[in-house]
Amino acid sequence: MFPLIGSGTRHAKRFIFESQLEDLALHEDVLTAKHAVQRIEFRGSDVNLEGSPIPTEAYSGFLLCVLLSAGAACWFDREVMDKW
């Protein structure tokens, strides 16, 4: 049997991992938390995953890198390759 937490609180019959998964969804994103639920094979059905729907930090960093690379390539093509 899985250990239960919070015997006297409002979360009287919750498994230990539920609060960690909800915290992960709140601080990171829901997709990461759903992946964690699948990876640990969590069978609880009442996990409340609230938070950002997509990993905005990862996508924004990737998009910024692509835009900077495209800008550098355009600059290099105009400034350097025209002089050859």
CNS distance restraints for C-alpha pairs under 8 A (distance, minus, plus):
assign (resid   2 and name CA) (resid  15 and name CA) 6.70 0.50 0.50
assign (resid   3 and name CA) (resid  15 and name CA) 6.29 0.50 0.50
assign (resid   3 and name CA) (resid  16 and name CA) 6.68 0.50 0.50
assign (resid   4 and name CA) (resid  12 and name CA) 7.66 0.50 0.50
assign (resid   4 and name CA) (resid  13 and name CA) 5.95 0.50 0.50
assign (resid   4 and name CA) (resid  14 and name CA) 5.60 0.50 0.50
assign (resid   4 and name CA) (resid  15 and name CA) 4.86 0.50 0.50
assign (resid   4 and name CA) (resid  16 and name CA) 6.15 0.50 0.50
assign (resid   5 and name CA) (resid  11 and name CA) 7.36 0.50 0.50
assign (resid   5 and name CA) (resid  12 and name CA) 6.57 0.50 0.50
assign (resid   5 and name CA) (resid  13 and name CA) 6.72 0.50 0.50
assign (resid   5 and name CA) (resid  14 and name CA) 5.94 0.50 0.50
assign (resid   5 and name CA) (resid  15 and name CA) 6.22 0.50 0.50
assign (resid   5 and name CA) (resid  16 and name CA) 5.97 0.50 0.50
assign (resid   6 and name CA) (resid  10 and name CA) 7.45 0.50 0.50
assign (resid   6 and name CA) (resid  11 and name CA) 5.71 0.50 0.50
assign (resid   6 and name CA) (resid  12 and name CA) 5.02 0.50 0.50
assign (resid   6 and name CA) (resid  13 and name CA) 7.28 0.50 0.50
assign (resid   6 and name CA) (resid  14 and name CA) 7.57 0.50 0.50
assign (resid   7 and name CA) (resid  11 and name CA) 7.43 0.50 0.50
assign (resid   7 and name CA) (resid  12 and name CA) 4.69 0.50 0.50
assign (resid   7 and name CA) (resid  13 and name CA) 7.07 0.50 0.50
assign (resid   8 and name CA) (resid  12 and name CA) 6.07 0.50 0.50
assign (resid  14 and name CA) (resid  18 and name CA) 6.72 0.50 0.50
assign (resid  15 and name CA) (resid  44 and name CA) 7.95 0.50 0.50
assign (resid  16 and name CA) (resid  20 and name CA) 7.53 0.50 0.50
assign (resid  17 and name CA) (resid  21 and name CA) 6.10 0.50 0.50
assign (resid  18 and name CA) (resid  22 and name CA) 6.17 0.50 0.50
assign (resid  18 and name CA) (resid  44 and name CA) 7.93 0.50 0.50
assign (resid  18 and name CA) (resid  47 and name CA) 6.07 0.50 0.50
assign (resid  19 and name CA) (resid  23 and name CA) 6.08 0.50 0.50
assign (resid  20 and name CA) (resid  24 and name CA) 6.10 0.50 0.50
assign (resid  21 and name CA) (resid  25 and name CA) 6.25 0.50 0.50
assign (resid  21 and name CA) (resid  33 and name CA) 5.88 0.50 0.50
assign (resid  21 and name CA) (resid  36 and name CA) 7.54 0.50 0.50
assign (resid  21 and name CA) (resid  37 and name CA) 7.44 0.50 0.50
assign (resid  21 and name CA) (resid  47 and name CA) 7.82 0.50 0.50
assign (resid  21 and name CA) (resid  49 and name CA) 7.38 0.50 0.50
assign (resid  22 and name CA) (resid  26 and name CA) 6.17 0.50 0.50
assign (resid  22 and name CA) (resid  33 and name CA) 7.49 0.50 0.50
assign (resid  22 and name CA) (resid  47 and name CA) 7.10 0.50 0.50
assign (resid  22 and name CA) (resid  48 and name CA) 6.23 0.50 0.50
assign (resid  22 and name CA) (resid  49 and name CA) 5.21 0.50 0.50
assign (resid  22 and name CA) (resid  50 and name CA) 6.96 0.50 0.50
assign (resid  23 and name CA) (resid  27 and name CA) 6.09 0.50 0.50
assign (resid  24 and name CA) (resid  28 and name CA) 5.61 0.50 0.50
assign (resid  24 and name CA) (resid  29 and name CA) 6.99 0.50 0.50
assign (resid  24 and name CA) (resid  30 and name CA) 7.85 0.50 0.50
assign (resid  24 and name CA) (resid  32 and name CA) 7.63 0.50 0.50
assign (resid  24 and name CA) (resid  33 and name CA) 5.87 0.50 0.50
assign (resid  25 and name CA) (resid  29 and name CA) 4.66 0.50 0.50
assign (resid  25 and name CA) (resid  30 and name CA) 4.65 0.50 0.50
assign (resid  25 and name CA) (resid  31 and name CA) 7.70 0.50 0.50
assign (resid  25 and name CA) (resid  32 and name CA) 6.96 0.50 0.50
assign (resid  25 and name CA) (resid  33 and name CA) 5.12 0.50 0.50
assign (resid  25 and name CA) (resid  49 and name CA) 5.62 0.50 0.50
assign (resid  25 and name CA) (resid  50 and name CA) 5.90 0.50 0.50
assign (resid  25 and name CA) (resid  51 and name CA) 5.41 0.50 0.50
assign (resid  25 and name CA) (resid  52 and name CA) 7.41 0.50 0.50
assign (resid  26 and name CA) (resid  30 and name CA) 7.46 0.50 0.50
assign (resid  26 and name CA) (resid  49 and name CA) 7.30 0.50 0.50
assign (resid  26 and name CA) (resid  50 and name CA) 5.72 0.50 0.50
assign (resid  26 and name CA) (resid  51 and name CA) 4.43 0.50 0.50
assign (resid  26 and name CA) (resid  52 and name CA) 7.13 0.50 0.50
assign (resid  27 and name CA) (resid  51 and name CA) 7.12 0.50 0.50
assign (resid  28 and name CA) (resid  32 and name CA) 7.11 0.50 0.50
assign (resid  28 and name CA) (resid  33 and name CA) 7.97 0.50 0.50
assign (resid  28 and name CA) (resid  51 and name CA) 7.44 0.50 0.50
assign (resid  28 and name CA) (resid  52 and name CA) 7.16 0.50 0.50
assign (resid  28 and name CA) (resid  55 and name CA) 6.92 0.50 0.50
assign (resid  29 and name CA) (resid  33 and name CA) 6.58 0.50 0.50
assign (resid  29 and name CA) (resid  51 and name CA) 5.62 0.50 0.50
assign (resid  29 and name CA) (resid  52 and name CA) 4.73 0.50 0.50
assign (resid  29 and name CA) (resid  53 and name CA) 5.76 0.50 0.50
assign (resid  29 and name CA) (resid  54 and name CA) 5.76 0.50 0.50
assign (resid  29 and name CA) (resid  55 and name CA) 5.56 0.50 0.50
assign (resid  30 and name CA) (resid  34 and name CA) 6.08 0.50 0.50
assign (resid  30 and name CA) (resid  49 and name CA) 6.24 0.50 0.50
assign (resid  30 and name CA) (resid  50 and name CA) 6.61 0.50 0.50
assign (resid  30 and name CA) (resid  51 and name CA) 5.88 0.50 0.50
assign (resid  30 and name CA) (resid  52 and name CA) 6.06 0.50 0.50
assign (resid  30 and name CA) (resid  53 and name CA) 5.22 0.50 0.50
assign (resid  30 and name CA) (resid  54 and name CA) 6.67 0.50 0.50
assign (resid  31 and name CA) (resid  35 and name CA) 6.18 0.50 0.50
assign (resid  31 and name CA) (resid  53 and name CA) 6.54 0.50 0.50
assign (resid  31 and name CA) (resid  54 and name CA) 6.17 0.50 0.50
assign (resid  31 and name CA) (resid  55 and name CA) 7.35 0.50 0.50
assign (resid  32 and name CA) (resid  36 and name CA) 6.21 0.50 0.50
assign (resid  32 and name CA) (resid  55 and name CA) 7.74 0.50 0.50
assign (resid  33 and name CA) (resid  37 and name CA) 6.21 0.50 0.50
assign (resid  33 and name CA) (resid  49 and name CA) 7.39 0.50 0.50
assign (resid  34 and name CA) (resid  38 and name CA) 6.40 0.50 0.50
assign (resid  35 and name CA) (resid  39 and name CA) 6.15 0.50 0.50
assign (resid  36 and name CA) (resid  40 and name CA) 6.16 0.50 0.50
assign (resid  37 and name CA) (resid  41 and name CA) 5.97 0.50 0.50
assign (resid  37 and name CA) (resid  42 and name CA) 5.33 0.50 0.50
assign (resid  38 and name CA) (resid  42 and name CA) 6.58 0.50 0.50
assign (resid  52 and name CA) (resid  56 and name CA) 7.87 0.50 0.50
assign (resid  55 and name CA) (resid  59 and name CA) 6.44 0.50 0.50
assign (resid  56 and name CA) (resid  60 and name CA) 5.77 0.50 0.50
assign (resid  57 and name CA) (resid  61 and name CA) 6.09 0.50 0.50
assign (resid  58 and name CA) (resid  62 and name CA) 6.27 0.50 0.50
assign (resid  59 and name CA) (resid  63 and name CA) 6.04 0.50 0.50
assign (resid  60 and name CA) (resid  64 and name CA) 6.02 0.50 0.50
assign (resid  61 and name CA) (resid  65 and name CA) 6.21 0.50 0.50
assign (resid  62 and name CA) (resid  66 and name CA) 6.28 0.50 0.50
assign (resid  63 and name CA) (resid  67 and name CA) 6.18 0.50 0.50
assign (resid  64 and name CA) (resid  68 and name CA) 6.11 0.50 0.50
assign (resid  65 and name CA) (resid  69 and name CA) 6.08 0.50 0.50
assign (resid  66 and name CA) (resid  70 and name CA) 6.13 0.50 0.50
assign (resid  67 and name CA) (resid  71 and name CA) 6.09 0.50 0.50
assign (resid  68 and name CA) (resid  72 and name CA) 6.07 0.50 0.50
assign (resid  69 and name CA) (resid  73 and name CA) 6.08 0.50 0.50
assign (resid  70 and name CA) (resid  74 and name CA) 6.18 0.50 0.50
assign (resid  71 and name CA) (resid  75 and name CA) 6.15 0.50 0.50
assign (resid  72 and name CA) (resid  76 and name CA) 5.98 0.50 0.50
assign (resid  73 and name CA) (resid  77 and name CA) 6.07 0.50 0.50
assign (resid  74 and name CA) (resid  78 and name CA) 6.23 0.50 0.50
assign (resid  75 and name CA) (resid  79 and name CA) 5.86 0.50 0.50
assign (resid  75 and name CA) (resid  80 and name CA) 7.81 0.50 0.50
assign (resid  76 and name CA) (resid  80 and name CA) 5.25 0.50 0.50
assign (resid  76 and name CA) (resid  81 and name CA) 6.66 0.50 0.50
assign (resid  77 and name CA) (resid  81 and name CA) 5.07 0.50 0.50
assign (resid  77 and name CA) (resid  82 and name CA) 6.95 0.50 0.50
assign (resid  78 and name CA) (resid  82 and name CA) 5.78 0.50 0.50
assign (resid  79 and name CA) (resid  83 and name CA) 6.97 0.50 0.50
assign (resid  80 and name CA) (resid  84 and name CA) 7.14 0.50 0.50
